[in-house]
Amino acid sequence: MSLERSGVAHAQVEAVWVLLGDLEQLAACVPGLTHLEPDDAGLSGRLVLRVGSQQITYVGTIAVEATDPKAHEVSLRLAGSEVRGDGEVSAAVRIGLAADAAGTLISVSAEPAGSGRIASFDPASVQATGDRLLDRFVAALIDRLPAEAVVADAKPAKQPKPAARTESKPTARTASKPAARTESKPTVDAKPATHPEPKPVTESQPVEQPKPSAGRESTWTADEHLATVTSITDAVRSRSASRRGAAASAVALIAALITLWLAHRRRDG
């Protein structure tokens, strides 16, 4: 089985190479590898692998097998035995660096082998476990880069040059000449129209009311009233013959009453 993973660090190759030269830093980036102590081969510790829903604990070592400063490559060797069982596991790991437009490309490849409990799992589960371990290992390497290496040594991405701006020359504007003002000559004052003087208003004289004739008295006798009512009634009766309904008779009667009332007023006045 062969595993390969890669990642990009925003730093120069030399800054990342310094990190690969420190075995303790590399061992600290291996997921599940704890209790590290120096020994004759390199570093010893405990490795916990989780495959599917189960986990296996190993006691083993991690050591540097070879380094190539010109090619910027480091070869590691991991080996361990089960704490509870007779199974063993080992892996040859190679880490290589290459310049990249964004910084440094870190490539990691591993060839694991094992016996015991690890061999009882299906290859797909073991493959997924190995891929997950390498992804976390590359991410841990990038996180362990010192801040000054990332900020100072990172190659900024080349920004496209802005297009040359063509300044548009201002067009000459033809000033429009103001229209000549025609001064209006003062017109000769017209003579004011003569209005007729108002005539003084004379006080209106009160209208003289016609005096009653001396030969006729203003008082009416009872016979005159009776004769007037009789004549009005006769007129109403004569007109009622040509009209329809009782409404016309009522109107005639009301007119007769109004006539009597006016007669009384004239008599009293």
ROBA-162210 format. One line per 3 residues: number of its first residue (from 1); their letters; for each residue x, y, z of N, C-alpha, C, CB. Coordinates in steps of 0.1 Angstrom, whole numbers, plus 2048, in hexadecimal, padded with zeros to 3 digits. Glycine has a CB too. Layout:
! residues N
NUM	a	X Y Z X Y Z X Y Z X Y Z ~ ...
! end
This chain:
! residues 269
1	msl	809 7F4 800 800 800 800 809 80C 800 7F6 800 80C ~ 805 816 7F8 80D 823 7F7 804 82E 7F9 814 824 7E9 ~ 808 838 801 800 844 805 808 850 800 7FD 844 814
4	ers	801 85A 7FB 807 867 7F7 7FE 873 7FB 80A 867 7E8 ~ 804 87D 800 7FD 889 803 806 895 801 7F7 889 812 ~ 800 8A1 800 809 8AD 7FE 801 8B9 803 80C 8AF 7EF
7	gva	809 8C4 805 803 8D1 80A 80D 8DC 807 800 8D0 819 ~ 808 8E8 807 810 8F4 804 812 8FC 810 809 8FC 7F8 ~ 81F 900 813 823 909 81E 827 916 818 82E 903 827
10	haq	821 921 81E 824 92E 819 831 933 81F 819 938 81C ~ 83C 92C 81B 84A 930 81F 854 92A 815 84C 92A 82E ~ 860 92F 816 86A 92A 80D 86E 91C 810 876 934 80C
13	vea	874 915 807 878 907 809 882 906 814 87E 902 7FC ~ 88C 90F 815 896 90F 81F 890 910 82D 8A1 91A 81D ~ 886 918 82F 880 919 83C 879 90C 840 875 925 83C
16	vwv	873 905 836 86C 8F8 83A 877 8ED 83C 862 8F4 82E ~ 882 8EE 835 88C 8E4 836 892 8E4 844 897 8E6 82C ~ 893 8F0 84A 898 8F1 858 88F 8E9 861 899 8FF 85C
19	llg	882 8E9 85F 879 8E2 867 87B 8D3 865 86A 8E6 864 ~ 87D 8CE 859 87F 8C0 857 88C 8BA 85D 87F 8BD 848 ~ 895 8C3 860 8A2 8BF 866 8A0 8BC 875 8AC 8C9 864
22	dle	895 8BF 87B 893 8BD 889 88A 8B1 88B 88D 8C9 890 ~ 88F 8A5 890 887 899 891 87C 89A 89B 890 88D 895 ~ 87F 8A1 8A6 874 8A3 8B0 868 8AB 8AA 87A 8AA 8BC
25	qla	86B 8B5 8A2 860 8BC 89C 858 8B3 892 866 8C8 894 ~ 85F 8AB 88B 859 8A2 882 850 897 889 863 89B 879 ~ 856 892 894 84E 888 89C 842 88E 8A2 858 882 8A6
28	acv	843 89A 8A6 837 8A1 8AC 82C 8A3 8A2 83C 8AE 8B2 ~ 82F 8A3 895 825 8A5 88B 81E 898 888 82B 8AB 87E ~ 823 88C 88C 81C 87F 889 810 87E 892 826 873 88B
31	pgl	804 87D 88C 7F8 87B 895 7F8 86E 89D 7EB 87C 88C ~ 7F5 870 8AA 7F4 864 8B2 801 85F 8B8 7EE 859 8AB ~ 80C 866 8B5 819 862 8BA 81C 86B 8C7 824 864 8AF
34	thl	81D 865 8D2 81F 86C 8DF 82A 865 8E7 812 86D 8E7 ~ 82C 86B 8F3 836 866 8FC 844 864 8F5 831 858 902 ~ 848 86E 8EF 855 86D 8E7 861 86E 8F1 856 878 8DC
37	epd	86B 866 8EE 877 866 8F6 883 863 8ED 877 85D 903 ~ 88E 869 8EE 89A 866 8E6 89F 858 8E9 8A5 870 8E8 ~ 8A4 851 8DF 8AB 844 8E1 8B6 843 8D6 8A0 838 8DF
40	dag	8BC 837 8D5 8C7 835 8CC 8C3 836 8BD 8CE 828 8CE ~ 8B7 832 8BA 8B2 832 8AC 8AD 840 8A8 8A8 828 8AA ~ 8A8 847 8B2 8A2 854 8AF 899 859 8BB 89A 854 8A2
43	lsg	88C 856 8B9 882 859 8C4 879 84D 8C5 87A 866 8C0 ~ 875 84B 8D2 86B 840 8D5 85F 846 8DA 872 836 8DE ~ 854 83F 8D8 847 844 8DE 83C 83A 8DB 844 851 8D7
46	rlv	830 83F 8DD 824 837 8DC 81C 83C 8D0 81B 836 8E9 ~ 817 833 8C7 80F 837 8BC 801 831 8BD 816 833 8AE ~ 7F7 839 8BC 7E9 834 8BC 7E3 836 8AE 7E1 83C 8C7
49	lrv	7DF 82B 8A8 7D8 82B 89B 7C9 828 89D 7DE 821 892 ~ 7C1 830 897 7B2 82E 897 7AE 829 889 7AA 83A 89C ~ 7A9 81D 888 7A5 817 87C 796 814 87D 7AD 80A 878
52	gsq	78E 81C 876 77F 81A 877 77B 81F 885 77B 80C 875 ~ 774 816 88C 770 819 89A 779 813 8A4 761 814 89C ~ 784 80D 8A1 78D 807 8AA 79B 80E 8AA 78F 7F8 8A7
55	qit	7A2 80D 8B5 7B0 813 8B5 7BA 808 8BA 7B0 81F 8BE ~ 7C6 80A 8B5 7D1 801 8B8 7DD 809 8BD 7D5 7F8 8AC ~ 7E3 805 8C8 7EE 80C 8CE 7FB 805 8CC 7EB 80F 8DE
58	yvg	805 80C 8C7 812 806 8C5 81D 80D 8CD 815 807 8B5 ~ 827 806 8D0 833 80C 8D6 83E 80A 8CB 837 805 8E4 ~ 845 816 8C8 84E 815 8BD 858 820 8BD 847 814 8B0
61	tia	85E 822 8B1 869 82C 8AF 867 833 8A2 877 826 8B0 ~ 86C 840 8A1 86D 847 895 87B 84C 893 863 853 895 ~ 881 84A 887 88F 84E 885 890 853 877 898 842 887
64	vea	89B 85B 875 89F 860 868 8A8 856 861 8A6 86E 869 ~ 8A4 852 855 8AC 848 84D 8B6 84F 844 8A3 83E 846 ~ 8B1 85A 83D 8BA 861 834 8B5 86F 832 8BA 859 826
67	tdp	8BE 878 82E 8BB 886 82B 8C3 889 81E 8BF 88F 837 ~ 8BC 892 816 8C2 897 80A 8C0 8A6 809 8BD 890 7FD ~ 8CA 8AE 80E 8C8 8BD 80E 8C6 8C3 800 8D4 8C3 815
70	kah	8CD 8BD 7F6 8CC 8C3 7E9 8BE 8C1 7E3 8D6 8BD 7DF ~ 8B8 8B5 7E5 8AB 8B2 7E0 8A0 8B6 7EB 8A9 8A3 7DD ~ 8A4 8BA 7F7 89B 8BD 802 892 8B2 804 893 8CA 7FE
73	evs	898 8A6 807 890 89A 80B 895 894 817 890 890 7FF ~ 88B 88E 81F 88E 888 82C 887 87A 82C 88A 890 838 ~ 88D 870 830 887 862 831 886 85E 83F 88F 858 828
76	lrl	87A 85A 844 878 856 851 874 848 852 86D 85F 858 ~ 876 842 85E 872 834 860 86A 833 86D 87E 82A 860 ~ 85E 82D 86C 856 82B 878 854 81C 879 848 833 877
79	ags	855 818 886 853 809 889 84D 808 897 860 801 887 ~ 844 7FF 898 83E 7FD 8A6 837 7EF 8A7 834 808 8A9 ~ 835 7EB 8B3 82E 7DE 8B6 822 7E1 8BF 838 7D4 8BD
82	evr	818 7D8 8BE 80C 7DA 8C6 80F 7D9 8D5 801 7D0 8C1 ~ 808 7E1 8DC 809 7E0 8EB 801 7D4 8F0 803 7ED 8F1 ~ 7F6 7D1 8EA 7EE 7C5 8ED 7ED 7BC 8E1 7E0 7C9 8F3
85	gdg	7F7 7B5 8DE 7F7 7AC 8D3 805 7AA 8CD 7EE 7B1 8C8 ~ 805 7A2 8C3 812 79E 8BD 814 7A6 8AF 813 790 8BB ~ 80B 7AE 8AB 80B 7B5 89F 816 7C0 89E 7FE 7BA 89B
88	evs	81B 7C3 892 824 7CD 890 820 7D6 885 833 7C7 88E ~ 826 7E2 884 823 7EC 87A 82F 7F3 877 817 7F5 87E ~ 831 7F7 86A 83D 7FF 866 839 807 85A 849 7F6 863
91	aav	841 812 858 83E 81B 84C 84B 822 849 833 825 84F ~ 84D 823 83C 858 82B 836 852 838 831 861 823 82B ~ 857 843 836 851 850 833 85B 859 82C 84B 857 840
94	rig	858 85F 821 861 868 81A 85A 876 819 865 863 80C ~ 862 880 81D 85D 88E 81D 865 896 813 85D 895 82B ~ 85F 89C 809 867 8A4 7FF 861 8B2 7FE 866 89D 7F1
97	laa	86A 8BC 7FB 866 8CA 7FA 869 8CE 7EC 86E 8D2 804 ~ 861 8D7 7E6 863 8DD 7D9 85E 8EB 7D9 85C 8D5 7CE ~ 864 8F4 7D2 860 902 7D1 852 903 7CA 86A 90B 7CA
100	daa	84A 90B 7CF 83D 90D 7C9 83A 91C 7C7 832 906 7D2 ~ 831 920 7BF 82E 92E 7BD 828 934 7C9 823 92F 7B1 ~ 821 92C 7D2 81C 932 7DE 826 930 7EA 80F 92C 7E1
103	gtl	831 929 7E8 83A 926 7F3 842 919 7F1 833 926 801 ~ 83E 90F 7F9 845 902 7F8 83B 8F7 7F8 84F 900 804 ~ 83D 8EE 7EF 834 8E2 7ED 83A 8D7 7F6 832 8DE 7DF
106	isv	833 8D2 7FF 837 8C7 808 830 8BA 803 834 8C9 817 ~ 838 8B0 7FF 833 8A3 7FA 837 898 804 838 8A0 7EC ~ 82D 890 808 830 885 812 82B 878 80C 829 888 820
109	sae	833 86E 80C 82F 861 807 833 856 812 836 85D 7F9 ~ 82A 84C 813 82D 842 81E 829 834 818 825 845 82A ~ 830 82A 81C 82D 81C 819 82C 814 826 839 816 80F
112	pag	820 813 82B 81E 80C 838 81D 7FD 835 811 811 83F ~ 820 7F6 840 81F 7E7 840 81B 7E3 84F 82C 7E0 83C ~ 814 7D8 850 810 7D4 85E 80B 7C6 85F 806 7DE 863
115	sgr	80A 7C1 86B 805 7B4 86E 7FD 7B5 87B 811 7A9 86F ~ 7F6 7AA 87E 7EE 7AA 88A 7E1 7B0 888 7F5 7B1 895 ~ 7DC 7B8 890 7CF 7BE 890 7CD 7C7 883 7CC 7C6 89C
118	ias	7D8 7CE 880 7D7 7D7 874 7D3 7D0 868 7E3 7DF 873 ~ 7D8 7C3 867 7D6 7BC 85B 7C7 7B6 85A 7DF 7B0 85A ~ 7C0 7B6 865 7B3 7B1 865 7A8 7BB 860 7AF 7AE 874
121	fdp	7AC 7C7 85E 7A3 7D1 859 7A3 7D1 849 7A6 7E0 85E ~ 798 7D6 843 798 7D6 835 7A1 7E1 82F 789 7D8 830 ~ 7A7 7DF 824 7B1 7E8 81E 7AB 7F7 81D 7B5 7E4 811
124	asv	79E 7F8 81A 798 805 818 799 80D 825 78A 805 814 ~ 796 807 831 797 80E 83E 7A5 811 841 791 805 849 ~ 7AF 808 83E 7BD 80B 841 7C2 817 838 7C6 7FF 83E
127	qat	7BD 817 82B 7C1 822 822 7BC 82F 827 7BB 81F 814 ~ 7AF 82F 82B 7A9 83C 830 7B1 841 83D 79B 83A 834 ~ 7B5 837 846 7BD 83B 852 7CA 841 84E 7BF 82F 85B
130	gdr	7D1 83B 844 7DE 840 840 7DD 84E 839 7E5 836 836 ~ 7D3 850 831 7D1 85D 82A 7CE 868 835 7C5 85C 820 ~ 7C6 864 83E 7C3 86E 849 7CF 872 851 7B8 869 852
133	lld	7D8 868 854 7E4 86B 85C 7ED 874 854 7EB 85E 85F ~ 7EF 871 847 7F8 87A 83F 7F3 888 83D 7FB 873 831 ~ 7E6 889 83C 7E0 897 83B 7E3 89F 847 7D1 896 838
136	rfv	7E1 899 853 7E3 89F 85F 7F2 8A2 862 7DD 897 86B ~ 7FB 899 85D 809 89B 85E 80E 8A7 856 811 88E 85A ~ 809 8A9 84A 80D 8B4 841 808 8C1 847 807 8B2 833
139	aal	7FB 8C1 84C 7F6 8CD 852 7FD 8D1 85F 7E7 8CB 856 ~ 802 8C7 867 809 8CA 873 817 8D0 86F 80B 8BD 87B ~ 81D 8CB 864 82A 8D1 860 829 8E0 85D 830 8C9 854
142	idr	81E 8E3 855 81C 8F1 851 819 8F9 85E 810 8F2 847 ~ 811 8F4 867 80E 8FC 873 81B 8FE 87C 803 8F5 87B ~ 824 8F5 87B 830 8F7 884 83B 900 87E 836 8E9 886
145	lpa	838 906 872 842 90F 86D 841 91C 875 83E 913 85E ~ 84D 922 878 84D 92E 880 846 939 879 85B 932 884 ~ 840 942 881 839 94D 87B 842 956 872 832 956 885
148	eav	84E 958 877 857 961 86F 85A 95B 861 864 964 876 ~ 85B 94D 861 85E 947 854 852 948 84A 861 938 856 ~ 846 947 84F 83A 948 847 839 957 842 82E 944 84E
151	vad	83B 960 84A 838 96E 847 844 974 83E 836 977 853 ~ 850 971 843 85C 978 83C 860 970 830 867 978 845 ~ 85F 963 82F 865 95C 824 85A 958 81A 86B 94F 829
154	akp	84E 95A 81D 843 956 813 844 95E 806 835 958 819 ~ 843 958 7FB 843 95F 7EE 835 964 7EB 848 955 7E3 ~ 834 971 7EA 827 976 7E7 823 973 7D9 826 985 7E9
157	akq	817 970 7D7 812 96D 7C9 813 979 7C0 803 968 7C9 ~ 818 976 7B4 81A 981 7AB 80C 988 7A7 822 97D 79E ~ 80C 994 7A9 800 99B 7A6 801 9A0 798 7FD 9A7 7B0
160	pkp	7F6 99F 790 7F7 9A5 782 7F8 9B4 782 7EA 9A1 77B ~ 801 9B8 779 803 9C6 778 7F7 9CD 773 80F 9CA 76F ~ 7F4 9D8 77A 7E8 9E0 775 7EA 9E5 767 7E4 9EB 77F
163	aar	7DF 9E5 760 7E0 9EA 752 7E2 9F9 753 7D3 9E8 74B ~ 7EB 9FE 749 7EE A0C 749 7E2 A14 746 7F9 A0F 73E ~ 7E1 A1E 74E 7D5 A27 74D 7D7 A31 743 7D1 A2D 75B
166	tes	7CF A33 739 7D0 A3D 72F 7C8 A49 734 7CC A38 721 ~ 7CF A53 736 7C8 A5F 73B 7C2 A67 72F 7D2 A69 743 ~ 7B6 A69 730 7AF A70 725 7B2 A7F 726 7A0 A6D 725
169	kpt	7B7 A85 71B 7B9 A93 71C 7AC A9B 71B 7C2 A98 710 ~ 7AC AA5 723 79F AAD 723 79D AB3 715 79F AB7 72E ~ 792 AB2 710 78E AB8 703 78C AC7 705 782 AB1 6FD
172	art	791 ACF 6FB 78F ADD 6FC 780 AE1 6FA 798 AE5 6F2 ~ 77C AE8 703 76E AEC 702 76D AFA 6FD 767 AEB 710 ~ 765 AFC 6F3 763 B09 6ED 758 B10 6F5 75E B08 6DE
175	ask	75D B1B 6FB 755 B23 703 74A B2A 6FB 75D B2D 70C ~ 73E B28 6FE 733 B2E 6F7 732 B3D 6FB 726 B27 6F9 ~ 732 B45 6F0 731 B53 6F3 723 B57 6F8 734 B5C 6E7
178	paa	723 B5F 702 716 B63 707 70E B6B 6FD 717 B6B 714 ~ 702 B69 6FC 6F9 B71 6F3 6F9 B80 6F6 6EB B6B 6F3 ~ 6FA B87 6EC 6FA B96 6EE 6ED B9B 6F4 6FD B9D 6E1
181	rte	6EF BA3 6FE 6E3 BA8 704 6DE BB4 6FD 6E6 BAC 713 ~ 6D1 BB4 6FA 6CB BC0 6F3 6C5 BC8 6FE 6C1 BBC 6E8 ~ 6CB BD4 700 6C5 BDD 70A 6B8 BE3 706 6D0 BE8 70E
184	skp	6AE BE2 70D 6A1 BE8 70A 6A1 BF6 70E 696 BE0 710 ~ 69D BFF 704 69C C0D 707 690 C10 710 69C C15 6FB ~ 692 C19 719 686 C1C 721 67B C22 719 68A C26 72D
187	tvd	670 C1D 71B 664 C23 713 65F C2F 719 659 C18 713 ~ 65A C38 711 654 C45 715 648 C42 71E 651 C4E 709 ~ 648 C48 729 63D C46 732 630 C4B 72C 63F C4E 73F
190	akp	627 C43 72B 619 C46 726 612 C4F 730 611 C3A 722 ~ 60B C58 72A 603 C61 733 5F8 C59 73A 5FD C6C 72B ~ 5F7 C5B 747 5ED C53 74E 5DF C57 749 5EE C56 75D
193	ath	5D7 C4C 748 5C9 C4E 743 5C1 C57 74D 5C2 C41 741 ~ 5BA C60 748 5B2 C69 750 5A5 C61 754 5AF C76 749 ~ 5A3 C60 760 597 C5A 765 58D C64 76A 59A C50 771
196	pep	581 C63 767 577 C6D 76B 576 C6D 77B 569 C6A 766 ~ 576 C7A 780 575 C7B 78E 568 C76 793 577 C8A 792 ~ 568 C6E 79E 55B C69 7A3 552 C74 7A8 55D C5F 7AD
199	kpv	546 C73 7A5 53D C7D 7AA 539 C7A 7B9 530 C7E 7A2 ~ 537 C84 7C1 533 C82 7CF 526 C7B 7CF 533 C8F 7D7 ~ 525 C71 7D8 519 C69 7DA 50F C71 7E2 51C C5C 7E0
202	tes	504 C73 7DD 4F9 C7A 7E5 4F1 C70 7EC 4F0 C82 7DB ~ 4ED C74 7F8 4E6 C6B 800 4D8 C68 7FA 4E4 C71 80E ~ 4D5 C5C 7FA 4C8 C58 7F4 4BD C5C 7FD 4C7 C49 7F1
205	qpv	4B3 C62 7F7 4A7 C66 7FE 49E C5A 801 4A0 C71 7F7 ~ 498 C59 80C 48F C4E 80F 483 C4F 805 48A C4E 81D ~ 47F C43 801 474 C42 7F8 467 C44 7FF 474 C34 7F0
208	eqp	460 C4D 7FA 453 C50 801 449 C45 7FE 44E C5E 7FD ~ 443 C40 808 439 C36 807 42B C3D 803 437 C2E 814 ~ 424 C36 7FA 418 C3D 7F6 40E C3D 801 411 C35 7E9
211	kps	408 C49 802 3FF C4B 80D 3F1 C45 809 3FE C5A 812 ~ 3EA C3F 812 3DD C3A 80E 3D3 C46 80B 3D7 C32 819 ~ 3CB C43 801 3C2 C4E 7FD 3B8 C51 809 3B9 C49 7F1
214	agr	3B5 C5E 809 3AD C63 814 39F C5E 814 3AE C72 815 ~ 39A C5B 807 38C C57 806 38A C49 80B 388 C59 7F9 ~ 394 C40 80C 392 C32 810 399 C2F 81D 398 C28 805
217	est	392 C29 826 398 C25 833 3A0 C18 832 38D C24 83D ~ 3AA C17 83A 3B2 C0B 83A 3AD C00 842 3C0 C0E 840 ~ 3A2 C02 848 39C BF7 850 392 BF0 848 396 BFC 85D
220	wta	392 BE3 84A 388 BDA 843 37D BD6 84C 38F BCD 83D ~ 372 BD5 846 366 BD1 84E 365 BC2 84D 359 BD8 849 ~ 35C BBC 855 35A BAE 855 353 BAA 848 351 BAA 861
223	deh	34B BB3 842 345 BAF 836 34F BAE 82A 33A BB9 832 ~ 359 BB7 82B 363 BB7 820 36B BAA 821 36D BC3 822 ~ 36F BA6 82E 376 B99 830 36E B8D 82B 37A B97 83F
226	lat	361 B8D 82E 359 B82 82A 358 B82 81B 34B B83 830 ~ 357 B8D 815 356 B8E 806 363 B89 7FF 353 B9C 801 ~ 36E B8D 806 37B B89 800 37D B79 801 387 B8F 807
229	vts	379 B74 80C 37B B65 80E 372 B5E 804 378 B61 81D ~ 365 B64 803 35C B5D 7FA 361 B5D 7EB 34E B64 7FB ~ 367 B69 7E8 36C B6A 7DA 377 B60 7D8 370 B78 7D6
232	itd	380 B5F 7E2 38B B56 7E1 387 B47 7E0 395 B57 7ED ~ 37C B44 7E8 377 B36 7E8 371 B33 7DB 36D B35 7F4 ~ 369 B3D 7D5 363 B3A 7C9 36E B38 7BE 35A B46 7C5
235	avr	378 B40 7BF 383 B3E 7B5 38A B30 7B6 38E B49 7B6 ~ 38B B2C 7C3 391 B1F 7C5 388 B14 7C0 394 B1D 7D4 ~ 37B B16 7C2 372 B0B 7BE 372 B0B 7AE 364 B0E 7C3
238	srs	373 B16 7A8 373 B16 79A 37F B10 794 371 B25 794 ~ 38A B12 79B 397 B0C 796 398 AFE 79A 3A3 B14 79C ~ 391 AFA 7A5 392 AEB 7A9 38B AE2 79E 38B AE9 7B6
241	asr	382 AE8 797 37B AE0 78D 385 ADC 782 370 AE7 787 ~ 38F AE4 77F 399 AE1 775 3A5 AD9 77A 39D AEE 76E ~ 3A6 AD8 786 3B2 AD1 78C 3AD AC4 792 3B9 AD9 797
244	rga	3B6 ABB 795 3B3 AAE 79A 3B8 AAD 7A8 3BA AA3 792 ~ 3AF AA6 7B0 3B4 AA2 7BE 3B1 AAD 7C8 3C2 A9F 7BE ~ 3B3 AAA 7D4 3B0 AB3 7DF 3BC ABC 7E2 3AD AAB 7EB
247	aas	3C8 AB9 7DB 3D4 AC1 7DE 3D2 AD0 7D9 3E0 ABC 7D7 ~ 3CB AD1 7CE 3C9 ADF 7C8 3C0 AE7 7D2 3C3 ADE 7BA ~ 3B5 AE1 7D7 3AC AE7 7E1 3B4 AEC 7ED 3A1 ADE 7E5
250	ava	3BD AE3 7F2 3C5 AE7 7FE 3CE AF3 7FB 3CD ADB 802 ~ 3D3 AF4 7EF 3DC AFF 7EC 3D4 B0C 7EB 3E3 AFD 7DE ~ 3C8 B0B 7E5 3C0 B17 7E4 3BC B1C 7F2 3B3 B14 7DC
253	lia	3B9 B12 7FB 3B5 B16 809 3C0 B1D 810 3B0 B0A 810 ~ 3CD B18 80E 3D8 B1E 814 3DA B2C 80F 3E5 B15 812 ~ 3D8 B2E 802 3DA B3B 7FC 3D0 B45 802 3D8 B3B 7EC
256	ali	3C4 B40 804 3B9 B49 80A 3BD B4D 818 3AC B42 80A ~ 3C2 B44 81F 3C7 B47 82D 3D2 B51 82D 3CB B3B 835 ~ 3DB B4F 824 3E7 B59 823 3E2 B67 81F 3F1 B54 819
259	tlw	3D8 B67 816 3D2 B74 812 3CB B7B 81E 3C8 B73 807 ~ 3C4 B74 826 3BE B7A 832 3C9 B7F 83C 3B5 B70 839 ~ 3D3 B77 83D 3DE B7B 847 3E4 B88 842 3E8 B70 848
262	lah	3E7 B89 835 3ED B96 830 3E3 BA1 831 3F0 B94 821 ~ 3D7 B9F 830 3CD BAA 831 3CD BAF 83F 3BF BA5 82E ~ 3CD BA6 849 3CE BAA 857 3DA BB2 85A 3CE B9E 860
265	rrr	3E5 BAE 854 3F2 BB6 856 3F1 BC4 851 3FE BAF 850 ~ 3EB BC5 845 3EA BD2 83F 3E0 BDB 847 3E5 BD1 830 ~ 3D6 BD4 84D 3CD BDC 855 3D4 BE1 862 3C1 BD4 858
268	dg	3DB BD8 868 3E2 BDC 874 3ED BE6 872 3E8 BCF 87B ~ 3F3 BE5 866 3FE BEE 863 3FA BFC 860 406 BE9 857
! end
